[in-house]
């Protein structure tokens, strides 16, 4: 493709050289550069691409896009821009022929609920007869084809590539998780959204954003950038919901359970067998559990209405009633050897998510049943939430077992000490520290009596444990089943 075609509608500050040249792929990793490629120097979290411009030129890059001027003795075309991260997304969109113009792209953002909501939407629209794409934490899909998932939101080039594959495969709709990192790093630049959904906001990712205000504002920018033709749907029960709408050009709508909303739901019954909701004037009996899933179901229903498919309320609700959430989100297993004892696997890894899961278990468990919680905290991530997570788990649990999660490059024992620091004397009395995650789960199973509930939190759908850069096979659900059968 011609370089000047890639640069269409890209704000540039200066250009040195002839842009009417044919270039190969768009690269932002100098190690991947091939002769004839264009290299975009992006300022990343771990490294600054500007430091690798010389390497990209050595490997045969014909053009360099950068934020700062640099010298080159050869004939490389130099393009200066204000924001190379945003430029990367815009160029990728040009390269893949603006794929989001050929389908309806809906983004879901928030601390909790993103994965379940996009999964519900993909299942709902697929069962209603549409071909759909899904981009998220657990998996990515083009119809029934599964693509690997390494980040909640992929990099800008891969995102546009996948959207083009989805459009060419005939996908009508794509439902996508939009992380705060992706907004801040401009990974979604060049993608045109038909709608955006805000679920909720709580303590998370402060290792990256530094302050809660910065984290909130990253979410808000997603809504600031929505076009006039899009809808902006927010959870009105979350106090940060109104903030998301302050500067949006999109048509604003609300959903919720407590405050007045455009799409209002009410819980009639909430039990371990499912939810009975009164939603938008209709009844919905769903297989999913908990108030948080009442919000997710309501959001999915609202999106189905806002996309103006022409489907009736009854058609949408009938399909929703039979859906299950995403893997590792309130997954529960019946103990084969202890009647009434169940285990729940959940991805909850923030104070707010843990509180919601455990509060739900407390409300739904039998009167004399105990709650045994197994949890840890990820390494190389926000340390300030660790004591809060332990504190919340101790408050709701009869027995707490602190264990290793994904320690990454941190010392697991140090992470556990950070968590223990949040416990008072009463909390410490009910807490065991077992660093080995399998032994921790085994201990919980052995301690559980009939009717008790075991909650294993933090990793959910993940099939590995990340220790010093190596991902060792580990599946909470499989380990639970193994020791229950023992």
The 8 nearest C-alpha neighbors of each residue, nearest first, counted from 0:
[[1, 21, 22, 2, 23, 4, 5, 94],
 [2, 0, 21, 4, 20, 3, 19, 22],
 [1, 3, 5, 18, 4, 20, 19, 22],
 [2, 4, 6, 18, 5, 1, 19, 7],
 [5, 3, 1, 2, 7, 6, 0, 93],
 [6, 4, 2, 90, 3, 93, 7, 94],
 [5, 7, 3, 9, 4, 90, 8, 2],
 [6, 8, 4, 9, 5, 3, 93, 90],
 [9, 7, 6, 10, 89, 5, 90, 93],
 [8, 10, 6, 7, 11, 86, 89, 90],
 [11, 9, 8, 80, 12, 81, 86, 6],
 [12, 10, 80, 13, 79, 9, 78, 81],
 [13, 11, 80, 79, 81, 10, 14, 78],
 [12, 14, 79, 11, 78, 15, 80, 77],
 [15, 13, 78, 77, 79, 16, 12, 11],
 [16, 14, 77, 76, 78, 13, 17, 75],
 [15, 17, 76, 18, 14, 77, 75, 74],
 [16, 18, 19, 76, 20, 15, 14, 3],
 [19, 17, 3, 2, 20, 16, 76, 1],
 [20, 18, 17, 3, 1, 2, 21, 4],
 [21, 19, 1, 18, 2, 22, 17, 3],
 [20, 22, 1, 0, 2, 19, 23, 35],
 [23, 21, 35, 36, 0, 1, 2, 37],
 [22, 24, 36, 35, 0, 37, 25, 21],
 [23, 25, 36, 26, 37, 22, 35, 33],
 [26, 24, 37, 36, 38, 23, 27, 91],
 [25, 27, 38, 28, 39, 32, 37, 24],
 [26, 28, 39, 38, 40, 29, 41, 25],
 [29, 27, 30, 26, 31, 32, 48, 38],
 [28, 30, 55, 32, 31, 27, 51, 54],
 [31, 29, 28, 32, 55, 54, 58, 33],
 [32, 30, 29, 28, 33, 26, 27, 55],
 [33, 31, 29, 30, 26, 55, 58, 36],
 [32, 34, 36, 59, 35, 58, 31, 60],
 [35, 33, 59, 60, 36, 58, 32, 61],
 [34, 36, 61, 60, 22, 23, 59, 33],
 [37, 35, 23, 60, 24, 22, 34, 33],
 [36, 38, 62, 25, 60, 63, 61, 26],
 [39, 37, 26, 63, 27, 25, 64, 62],
 [38, 40, 64, 27, 63, 41, 26, 65],
 [41, 39, 48, 49, 65, 27, 64, 38],
 [40, 42, 48, 84, 83, 43, 39, 47],
 [41, 43, 47, 48, 46, 40, 44, 49],
 [44, 42, 46, 47, 45, 41, 48, 184],
 [43, 45, 46, 42, 47, 207, 184, 41],
 [44, 46, 43, 47, 42, 48, 41, 207],
 [47, 45, 43, 44, 48, 42, 50, 41],
 [46, 48, 42, 49, 43, 50, 41, 45],
 [49, 47, 40, 41, 50, 51, 42, 46],
 [48, 50, 40, 51, 47, 52, 41, 65],
 [51, 49, 48, 47, 52, 53, 46, 40],
 [50, 52, 54, 48, 49, 53, 29, 55],
 [51, 53, 55, 54, 49, 50, 56, 48],
 [54, 52, 56, 55, 51, 57, 50, 71],
 [53, 55, 57, 51, 56, 52, 58, 29],
 [56, 54, 29, 52, 58, 57, 53, 60],
 [57, 55, 60, 53, 59, 58, 54, 52],
 [58, 56, 54, 55, 59, 53, 60, 52],
 [59, 57, 55, 56, 60, 32, 34, 33],
 [58, 60, 34, 56, 57, 35, 33, 61],
 [59, 61, 36, 56, 35, 34, 37, 62],
 [62, 60, 35, 75, 36, 37, 59, 76],
 [63, 61, 76, 37, 75, 60, 77, 38],
 [62, 64, 38, 77, 37, 39, 78, 76],
 [63, 65, 39, 78, 79, 40, 77, 38],
 [66, 64, 40, 79, 67, 83, 80, 39],
 [65, 67, 80, 79, 81, 83, 82, 68],
 [68, 66, 65, 69, 79, 80, 49, 81],
 [69, 67, 79, 66, 70, 65, 77, 78],
 [70, 68, 67, 71, 77, 65, 52, 49],
 [71, 69, 72, 68, 73, 77, 53, 75],
 [70, 72, 73, 69, 75, 74, 53, 56],
 [71, 73, 70, 74, 75, 69, 56, 53],
 [74, 72, 71, 75, 56, 76, 70, 61],
 [73, 75, 76, 72, 71, 16, 61, 62],
 [74, 76, 61, 62, 73, 77, 71, 63],
 [75, 77, 62, 16, 15, 63, 74, 61],
 [78, 76, 15, 63, 14, 62, 64, 75],
 [79, 77, 14, 64, 13, 63, 65, 15],
 [78, 80, 13, 65, 12, 66, 64, 11],
 [81, 79, 11, 66, 12, 82, 65, 83],
 [80, 82, 66, 83, 12, 79, 11, 10],
 [83, 81, 84, 85, 80, 86, 66, 65],
 [82, 84, 86, 85, 41, 87, 65, 66],
 [85, 83, 87, 86, 82, 41, 185, 184],
 [84, 86, 185, 88, 87, 83, 188, 82],
 [85, 87, 83, 89, 84, 88, 90, 82],
 [86, 88, 84, 90, 85, 89, 83, 91],
 [89, 87, 188, 155, 91, 189, 85, 86],
 [90, 88, 189, 86, 92, 91, 87, 188],
 [89, 91, 93, 5, 87, 92, 88, 86],
 [92, 90, 94, 88, 156, 93, 89, 87],
 [91, 93, 97, 89, 95, 189, 90, 94],
 [94, 92, 90, 96, 91, 5, 95, 97],
 [93, 95, 91, 92, 96, 5, 90, 0],
 [94, 96, 92, 93, 97, 163, 91, 160],
 [97, 95, 93, 94, 98, 92, 163, 91],
 [96, 98, 92, 99, 93, 100, 95, 101],
 [99, 97, 163, 100, 101, 162, 96, 166],
 [98, 100, 101, 191, 102, 97, 190, 104],
 [101, 99, 98, 102, 97, 191, 103, 190],
 [102, 100, 99, 98, 166, 103, 97, 171],
 [101, 103, 171, 99, 172, 100, 104, 166],
 [102, 104, 172, 193, 173, 171, 105, 99],
 [105, 103, 173, 192, 193, 172, 174, 102],
 [104, 106, 194, 174, 193, 195, 192, 175],
 [107, 105, 195, 175, 176, 177, 174, 196],
 [108, 106, 196, 176, 177, 113, 195, 197],
 [107, 109, 177, 197, 113, 178, 196, 176],
 [110, 108, 198, 199, 197, 200, 111, 113],
 [109, 111, 200, 199, 201, 112, 203, 108],
 [112, 110, 109, 113, 199, 352, 198, 200],
 [111, 113, 115, 114, 116, 198, 295, 110],
 [114, 112, 116, 115, 107, 176, 111, 108],
 [115, 113, 117, 116, 112, 118, 135, 136],
 [114, 116, 118, 325, 324, 112, 113, 117],
 [115, 117, 119, 113, 295, 118, 114, 112],
 [118, 116, 120, 114, 119, 174, 115, 121],
 [119, 117, 115, 121, 116, 120, 325, 114],
 [118, 120, 116, 122, 117, 121, 123, 115],
 [119, 121, 123, 117, 118, 122, 299, 124],
 [120, 122, 118, 124, 123, 119, 125, 117],
 [123, 121, 119, 125, 120, 124, 126, 118],
 [124, 122, 120, 126, 125, 121, 119, 127],
 [123, 125, 127, 126, 121, 129, 122, 120],
 [126, 124, 129, 122, 128, 127, 123, 130],
 [127, 125, 128, 123, 124, 122, 318, 129],
 [126, 128, 124, 125, 129, 123, 318, 315],
 [129, 127, 126, 125, 124, 130, 123, 131],
 [130, 128, 125, 124, 127, 131, 171, 126],
 [129, 131, 170, 142, 171, 125, 169, 128],
 [132, 130, 170, 172, 142, 173, 171, 129],
 [131, 133, 173, 141, 140, 142, 165, 170],
 [132, 134, 140, 174, 139, 173, 175, 121],
 [135, 133, 139, 175, 176, 174, 140, 138],
 [136, 134, 151, 176, 138, 137, 139, 175],
 [135, 137, 151, 138, 150, 148, 114, 134],
 [136, 138, 135, 148, 460, 139, 114, 326],
 [139, 137, 148, 135, 136, 147, 146, 140],
 [138, 140, 134, 146, 133, 145, 135, 148],
 [141, 139, 145, 133, 132, 144, 142, 146],
 [140, 142, 132, 144, 165, 143, 131, 145],
 [141, 143, 131, 130, 144, 140, 132, 170],
 [144, 142, 141, 140, 145, 131, 132, 130],
 [145, 143, 141, 140, 142, 146, 139, 132],
 [144, 146, 140, 139, 143, 141, 147, 138],
 [147, 145, 139, 140, 148, 138, 144, 141],
 [148, 146, 138, 139, 149, 145, 137, 140],
 [149, 147, 138, 150, 139, 136, 137, 146],
 [148, 150, 147, 151, 136, 153, 152, 138],
 [151, 149, 152, 153, 148, 136, 135, 154],
 [150, 152, 136, 135, 178, 176, 153, 149],
 [151, 153, 150, 177, 181, 178, 176, 135],
 [154, 152, 158, 150, 157, 155, 151, 186],
 [153, 155, 157, 186, 156, 158, 152, 181],
 [156, 154, 186, 88, 158, 157, 187, 159],
 [157, 155, 91, 159, 158, 154, 160, 88],
 [156, 158, 160, 154, 159, 155, 161, 153],
 [159, 157, 155, 161, 156, 160, 153, 154],
 [158, 160, 162, 156, 161, 157, 92, 91],
 [161, 159, 157, 163, 158, 162, 156, 164],
 [162, 160, 164, 158, 163, 159, 157, 165],
 [161, 163, 165, 159, 164, 160, 98, 166],
 [162, 164, 98, 166, 160, 165, 161, 167],
 [165, 163, 161, 167, 162, 166, 168, 160],
 [166, 164, 162, 168, 163, 170, 167, 141],
 [165, 167, 163, 169, 170, 168, 164, 101],
 [168, 166, 164, 169, 165, 163, 170, 162],
 [169, 167, 165, 166, 170, 164, 141, 142],
 [168, 170, 166, 167, 171, 165, 130, 131],
 [171, 169, 130, 131, 166, 165, 172, 168],
 [170, 172, 102, 130, 131, 169, 103, 129],
 [173, 171, 103, 131, 170, 102, 104, 132],
 [172, 174, 132, 104, 131, 133, 103, 105],
 [175, 173, 133, 105, 117, 106, 104, 132],
 [174, 176, 134, 106, 133, 135, 105, 107],
 [175, 177, 107, 135, 106, 113, 108, 134],
 [176, 178, 108, 107, 106, 152, 175, 181],
 [179, 177, 181, 180, 108, 152, 176, 151],
 [178, 180, 182, 181, 217, 218, 183, 177],
 [181, 179, 183, 178, 182, 184, 217, 207],
 [182, 180, 186, 184, 178, 179, 183, 185],
 [183, 181, 185, 179, 184, 180, 217, 186],
 [182, 184, 180, 185, 181, 217, 179, 186],
 [183, 185, 181, 182, 186, 180, 84, 85],
 [186, 184, 182, 85, 188, 187, 183, 84],
 [187, 185, 155, 181, 154, 184, 188, 88],
 [186, 188, 185, 190, 155, 189, 182, 181],
 [189, 187, 88, 185, 85, 190, 186, 89],
 [188, 190, 89, 88, 92, 187, 191, 91],
 [191, 189, 188, 187, 99, 192, 92, 159],
 [190, 192, 99, 189, 100, 193, 104, 226],
 [193, 191, 104, 194, 105, 190, 225, 229],
 [192, 194, 229, 104, 103, 105, 230, 191],
 [195, 193, 230, 105, 229, 192, 231, 106],
 [194, 196, 106, 231, 105, 107, 232, 230],
 [195, 197, 107, 232, 233, 231, 108, 106],
 [196, 198, 233, 108, 109, 234, 107, 199],
 [199, 197, 109, 234, 112, 108, 196, 233],
 [200, 198, 109, 237, 110, 197, 111, 234],
 [201, 199, 110, 109, 239, 202, 198, 237],
 [200, 202, 110, 351, 203, 199, 349, 350],
 [201, 203, 349, 350, 351, 200, 211, 384],
 [204, 202, 205, 349, 201, 381, 110, 384],
 [205, 203, 206, 207, 381, 208, 380, 202],
 [206, 204, 209, 208, 207, 381, 203, 210],
 [205, 207, 381, 204, 380, 209, 208, 382],
 [206, 208, 205, 204, 209, 381, 380, 180],
 [207, 209, 205, 214, 213, 210, 206, 204],
 [210, 208, 205, 207, 206, 213, 211, 214],
 [211, 209, 213, 212, 208, 205, 214, 206],
 [210, 212, 214, 213, 215, 205, 209, 202],
 [213, 211, 215, 210, 214, 216, 208, 217],
 [212, 214, 216, 210, 211, 215, 208, 217],
 [213, 215, 211, 217, 212, 208, 216, 210],
 [216, 214, 212, 218, 213, 217, 211, 219],
 [215, 217, 219, 213, 218, 214, 212, 220],
 [218, 216, 214, 220, 219, 179, 215, 183],
 [219, 217, 215, 216, 220, 179, 221, 214],
 [218, 220, 243, 216, 221, 222, 217, 215],
 [221, 219, 223, 217, 222, 218, 216, 224],
 [220, 222, 219, 224, 223, 218, 182, 225],
 [221, 223, 225, 220, 224, 219, 247, 243],
 [224, 222, 247, 220, 246, 221, 225, 219],
 [223, 225, 222, 221, 220, 226, 247, 248],
 [224, 226, 222, 223, 249, 229, 248, 192],
 [227, 225, 228, 229, 249, 248, 224, 192],
 [228, 226, 249, 248, 229, 225, 250, 230],
 [227, 229, 226, 249, 193, 230, 250, 225],
 [230, 228, 193, 194, 249, 227, 226, 225],
 [229, 231, 194, 250, 249, 251, 195, 232],
 [232, 230, 251, 195, 249, 194, 250, 252],
 [231, 233, 252, 196, 253, 251, 195, 230],
 [234, 232, 197, 253, 240, 196, 235, 254],
 [235, 233, 254, 236, 198, 255, 240, 237],
 [234, 236, 237, 240, 255, 253, 233, 254],
 [237, 235, 234, 255, 258, 238, 257, 256],
 [236, 238, 239, 235, 240, 199, 234, 200],
 [239, 237, 240, 236, 241, 235, 242, 199],
 [240, 238, 242, 237, 241, 200, 243, 199],
 [239, 241, 242, 243, 237, 233, 238, 235],
 [240, 242, 243, 244, 239, 238, 245, 235],
 [243, 241, 239, 245, 240, 244, 219, 238],
 [244, 242, 219, 241, 240, 245, 222, 239],
 [243, 245, 247, 241, 242, 246, 222, 251],
 [246, 244, 242, 243, 247, 241, 223, 219],
 [247, 245, 223, 244, 248, 243, 222, 242],
 [246, 248, 223, 244, 249, 222, 245, 225],
 [247, 249, 227, 226, 225, 246, 250, 223],
 [248, 250, 227, 229, 230, 247, 226, 231],
 [251, 249, 230, 231, 229, 248, 252, 227],
 [252, 250, 231, 230, 232, 249, 244, 253],
 [253, 251, 232, 231, 261, 233, 250, 254],
 [254, 252, 233, 260, 261, 232, 235, 234],
 [255, 253, 262, 260, 234, 263, 261, 235],
 [254, 256, 263, 234, 235, 236, 257, 260],
 [255, 257, 264, 265, 263, 258, 236, 294],
 [256, 258, 255, 236, 259, 265, 263, 264],
 [257, 259, 236, 260, 256, 255, 235, 263],
 [260, 258, 257, 263, 261, 255, 235, 256],
 [261, 259, 254, 253, 262, 263, 255, 258],
 [260, 262, 253, 254, 263, 252, 259, 255],
 [261, 263, 254, 260, 279, 301, 253, 255],
 [264, 262, 260, 255, 279, 254, 256, 278],
 [265, 263, 278, 256, 277, 255, 279, 276],
 [264, 266, 277, 256, 276, 267, 278, 263],
 [265, 267, 276, 268, 275, 277, 264, 269],
 [266, 268, 275, 276, 265, 277, 269, 274],
 [269, 267, 275, 266, 274, 270, 276, 273],
 [268, 270, 274, 273, 289, 275, 288, 266],
 [271, 269, 272, 273, 363, 274, 268, 288],
 [270, 272, 273, 288, 363, 269, 364, 289],
 [271, 273, 270, 286, 288, 274, 287, 269],
 [274, 272, 286, 288, 287, 270, 271, 285],
 [275, 273, 269, 285, 284, 268, 288, 287],
 [274, 276, 284, 268, 267, 283, 266, 285],
 [277, 275, 266, 283, 267, 265, 278, 282],
 [276, 278, 282, 265, 264, 281, 283, 280],
 [279, 277, 264, 281, 280, 276, 263, 282],
 [278, 280, 263, 281, 262, 264, 277, 261],
 [279, 281, 278, 277, 282, 263, 264, 312],
 [282, 280, 278, 277, 279, 283, 312, 313],
 [283, 281, 277, 276, 278, 284, 280, 275],
 [284, 282, 276, 275, 285, 316, 320, 277],
 [283, 285, 275, 320, 274, 276, 282, 286],
 [286, 284, 320, 274, 287, 273, 283, 275],
 [285, 287, 273, 321, 274, 320, 323, 272],
 [288, 286, 273, 285, 274, 323, 292, 324],
 [289, 287, 273, 274, 292, 271, 270, 286],
 [290, 288, 292, 291, 359, 269, 293, 287],
 [289, 291, 293, 292, 294, 288, 359, 269],
 [292, 290, 294, 293, 289, 295, 355, 112],
 [291, 293, 295, 294, 290, 289, 296, 288],
 [292, 294, 290, 296, 291, 295, 297, 289],
 [295, 293, 297, 292, 291, 296, 298, 255],
 [296, 294, 292, 298, 116, 297, 293, 299],
 [297, 295, 299, 293, 298, 294, 292, 300],
 [296, 298, 300, 294, 299, 295, 301, 293],
 [297, 299, 301, 295, 300, 296, 294, 302],
 [300, 298, 296, 302, 297, 301, 120, 116],
 [299, 301, 297, 303, 298, 302, 296, 304],
 [302, 300, 298, 304, 303, 299, 297, 305],
 [303, 301, 305, 299, 304, 300, 306, 298],
 [302, 304, 300, 301, 306, 305, 299, 307],
 [303, 305, 301, 302, 307, 306, 300, 308],
 [306, 304, 302, 307, 303, 301, 230, 308],
 [305, 307, 303, 304, 308, 302, 193, 194],
 [308, 306, 305, 309, 304, 303, 310, 302],
 [307, 309, 310, 306, 304, 303, 305, 311],
 [308, 310, 307, 311, 304, 306, 303, 312],
 [311, 309, 308, 314, 312, 315, 307, 304],
 [310, 312, 314, 313, 309, 315, 304, 316],
 [313, 311, 315, 314, 316, 310, 281, 304],
 [312, 314, 316, 311, 315, 317, 281, 310],
 [315, 313, 311, 317, 312, 316, 310, 318],
 [314, 316, 312, 313, 318, 317, 319, 311],
 [317, 315, 319, 313, 318, 314, 320, 312],
 [318, 316, 314, 320, 315, 319, 313, 321],
 [317, 319, 320, 316, 315, 321, 123, 314],
 [320, 318, 316, 322, 321, 317, 315, 123],
 [321, 319, 285, 317, 318, 284, 322, 316],
 [320, 322, 319, 318, 286, 285, 323, 317],
 [323, 321, 319, 320, 324, 286, 318, 119],
 [324, 322, 287, 286, 325, 321, 119, 285],
 [323, 325, 115, 119, 118, 326, 328, 322],
 [326, 324, 115, 328, 118, 327, 114, 323],
 [325, 327, 460, 328, 324, 330, 459, 137],
 [328, 326, 459, 460, 345, 330, 344, 346],
 [327, 329, 345, 330, 326, 325, 346, 459],
 [330, 328, 345, 344, 343, 331, 327, 356],
 [331, 329, 344, 343, 328, 327, 345, 326],
 [330, 332, 343, 342, 329, 344, 341, 333],
 [333, 331, 342, 341, 334, 343, 330, 480],
 [332, 334, 341, 335, 340, 342, 331, 339],
 [333, 335, 340, 337, 341, 336, 483, 332],
 [336, 334, 337, 333, 338, 483, 484, 340],
 [337, 335, 334, 338, 483, 484, 340, 485],
 [336, 338, 449, 334, 340, 335, 339, 448],
 [339, 337, 340, 449, 336, 334, 335, 450],
 [338, 340, 450, 449, 337, 341, 451, 333],
 [341, 339, 450, 451, 449, 334, 338, 337],
 [342, 340, 333, 452, 334, 332, 453, 339],
 [341, 343, 453, 332, 331, 452, 454, 333],
 [342, 344, 331, 454, 330, 329, 453, 455],
 [345, 343, 455, 330, 329, 459, 327, 456],
 [344, 346, 459, 328, 456, 329, 327, 347],
 [345, 347, 459, 457, 458, 456, 327, 328],
 [348, 346, 457, 352, 353, 345, 456, 349],
 [349, 347, 457, 346, 352, 353, 350, 376],
 [348, 350, 352, 351, 347, 353, 203, 202],
 [351, 349, 388, 353, 352, 387, 354, 384],
 [352, 350, 354, 349, 353, 201, 355, 202],
 [353, 351, 347, 355, 349, 354, 350, 356],
 [354, 352, 356, 350, 347, 355, 351, 357],
 [353, 355, 351, 357, 352, 356, 358, 350],
 [354, 356, 352, 358, 353, 357, 359, 351],
 [357, 355, 359, 353, 358, 354, 352, 360],
 [358, 356, 360, 359, 354, 355, 353, 361],
 [357, 359, 361, 355, 360, 356, 354, 362],
 [358, 360, 356, 362, 357, 361, 289, 355],
 [361, 359, 357, 363, 362, 358, 364, 356],
 [362, 360, 358, 359, 363, 364, 357, 395],
 [363, 361, 359, 360, 364, 358, 270, 365],
 [362, 364, 360, 270, 361, 359, 271, 365],
 [365, 363, 361, 360, 362, 368, 366, 452],
 [366, 364, 368, 367, 363, 450, 451, 362],
 [365, 367, 368, 364, 369, 363, 361, 450],
 [368, 366, 365, 369, 450, 364, 451, 449],
 [367, 369, 451, 450, 365, 366, 364, 370],
 [368, 370, 451, 397, 452, 371, 367, 396],
 [369, 371, 452, 396, 397, 453, 451, 372],
 [372, 370, 398, 453, 396, 399, 397, 454],
 [373, 371, 454, 399, 453, 455, 400, 396],
 [374, 372, 400, 455, 401, 454, 399, 456],
 [375, 373, 456, 401, 402, 455, 457, 372],
 [374, 376, 402, 404, 403, 401, 457, 377],
 [377, 375, 404, 385, 378, 414, 403, 348],
 [378, 376, 405, 406, 404, 380, 379, 375],
 [377, 379, 406, 407, 380, 409, 405, 376],
 [380, 378, 409, 407, 377, 408, 381, 406],
 [379, 381, 378, 206, 382, 377, 204, 207],
 [380, 382, 206, 205, 383, 204, 384, 203],
 [383, 381, 384, 385, 380, 206, 417, 379],
 [382, 384, 385, 381, 386, 387, 205, 206],
 [383, 385, 387, 382, 386, 388, 381, 350],
 [384, 386, 418, 388, 387, 382, 383, 417],
 [387, 385, 421, 418, 389, 388, 420, 384],
 [388, 386, 390, 384, 385, 389, 421, 350],
 [387, 389, 350, 385, 391, 390, 386, 384],
 [390, 388, 392, 386, 418, 387, 391, 421],
 [389, 391, 387, 393, 421, 388, 422, 392],
 [392, 390, 394, 388, 393, 389, 387, 354],
 [391, 393, 389, 394, 395, 390, 396, 388],
 [394, 392, 396, 390, 426, 391, 395, 399],
 [393, 395, 391, 392, 396, 390, 426, 397],
 [394, 396, 392, 393, 357, 391, 397, 358],
 [397, 395, 370, 393, 398, 371, 394, 392],
 [396, 398, 370, 369, 371, 429, 399, 395],
 [397, 399, 371, 429, 396, 430, 372, 370],
 [400, 398, 430, 372, 371, 393, 429, 396],
 [399, 401, 373, 431, 430, 432, 372, 402],
 [402, 400, 432, 374, 375, 373, 433, 431],
 [401, 403, 434, 375, 433, 436, 374, 432],
 [402, 404, 434, 375, 436, 411, 435, 405],
 [403, 405, 375, 376, 377, 406, 402, 457],
 [406, 404, 465, 377, 464, 407, 378, 466],
 [405, 407, 378, 377, 409, 411, 466, 404],
 [406, 408, 466, 467, 465, 378, 405, 409],
 [409, 407, 467, 406, 466, 378, 379, 410],
 [410, 408, 378, 406, 407, 411, 379, 414],
 [409, 411, 413, 412, 414, 406, 408, 378],
 [412, 410, 414, 413, 406, 403, 409, 415],
 [411, 413, 415, 414, 410, 416, 434, 403],
 [414, 412, 416, 410, 415, 411, 417, 409],
 [415, 413, 417, 411, 416, 412, 418, 410],
 [414, 416, 418, 412, 417, 413, 419, 411],
 [415, 417, 419, 413, 418, 414, 420, 412],
 [418, 416, 414, 420, 415, 419, 386, 385],
 [417, 419, 386, 385, 415, 416, 420, 389],
 [420, 418, 416, 421, 422, 417, 415, 386],
 [419, 421, 417, 418, 422, 386, 416, 423],
 [420, 422, 386, 419, 390, 418, 387, 389],
 [423, 421, 426, 419, 390, 420, 427, 389],
 [422, 424, 426, 425, 427, 421, 420, 390],
 [425, 423, 427, 426, 428, 422, 429, 430],
 [426, 424, 428, 427, 423, 429, 422, 393],
 [425, 427, 422, 423, 428, 393, 424, 429],
 [426, 428, 430, 424, 425, 429, 422, 423],
 [429, 427, 425, 426, 430, 424, 431, 423],
 [428, 430, 398, 427, 426, 399, 397, 431],
 [431, 429, 399, 427, 428, 400, 398, 426],
 [430, 432, 400, 401, 399, 433, 429, 398],
 [431, 433, 401, 400, 402, 434, 430, 415],
 [434, 432, 402, 439, 435, 401, 431, 400],
 [433, 435, 402, 403, 436, 432, 412, 411],
 [436, 434, 438, 433, 437, 439, 403, 402],
 [437, 435, 439, 438, 402, 403, 434, 440],
 [438, 436, 440, 439, 435, 441, 478, 475],
 [437, 439, 441, 435, 436, 440, 442, 433],
 [438, 440, 436, 442, 437, 441, 433, 435],
 [439, 441, 443, 437, 442, 438, 436, 444],
 [442, 440, 438, 444, 439, 443, 482, 437],
 [443, 441, 445, 439, 440, 444, 438, 446],
 [442, 444, 440, 446, 445, 441, 447, 439],
 [443, 445, 441, 447, 442, 446, 440, 483],
 [446, 444, 442, 443, 447, 441, 448, 482],
 [447, 445, 443, 444, 442, 448, 371, 441],
 [448, 446, 444, 445, 451, 443, 449, 453],
 [447, 449, 451, 450, 446, 340, 337, 369],
 [448, 450, 340, 337, 339, 451, 338, 447],
 [449, 451, 340, 339, 368, 448, 452, 338],
 [452, 450, 368, 369, 340, 448, 449, 447],
 [451, 453, 370, 341, 342, 340, 369, 371],
 [454, 452, 342, 371, 372, 370, 343, 341],
 [453, 455, 372, 343, 342, 344, 456, 373],
 [456, 454, 373, 344, 372, 374, 343, 345],
 [457, 455, 345, 374, 347, 346, 344, 454],
 [456, 458, 348, 346, 347, 459, 374, 345],
 [459, 457, 346, 461, 456, 460, 345, 404],
 [458, 460, 346, 327, 345, 461, 344, 457],
 [459, 461, 327, 326, 458, 462, 137, 346],
 [462, 460, 458, 459, 463, 474, 473, 327],
 [463, 461, 474, 473, 472, 460, 464, 475],
 [464, 462, 473, 472, 471, 470, 461, 474],
 [463, 465, 471, 405, 470, 473, 466, 472],
 [464, 466, 470, 405, 407, 469, 468, 406],
 [467, 465, 407, 469, 468, 406, 464, 405],
 [468, 466, 408, 407, 469, 465, 406, 409],
 [467, 469, 466, 407, 465, 470, 408, 406],
 [470, 468, 466, 465, 467, 471, 464, 407],
 [471, 469, 465, 464, 463, 466, 472, 468],
 [470, 472, 464, 463, 469, 473, 465, 466],
 [473, 471, 463, 462, 464, 470, 474, 465],
 [474, 472, 463, 462, 464, 471, 475, 461],
 [473, 475, 462, 477, 476, 478, 463, 461],
 [476, 474, 478, 477, 479, 473, 344, 459],
 [475, 477, 479, 478, 474, 480, 344, 459],
 [476, 478, 480, 474, 479, 475, 481, 473],
 [477, 479, 481, 475, 476, 480, 474, 482],
 [480, 478, 476, 481, 477, 482, 483, 475],
 [479, 481, 483, 477, 478, 482, 484, 476],
 [482, 480, 478, 484, 479, 483, 477, 485],
 [483, 481, 485, 484, 479, 480, 441, 478],
 [482, 484, 480, 485, 481, 334, 479, 444],
 [485, 483, 482, 481, 480, 335, 336, 334],
 [484, 482, 483, 481, 480, 336, 441, 444]]
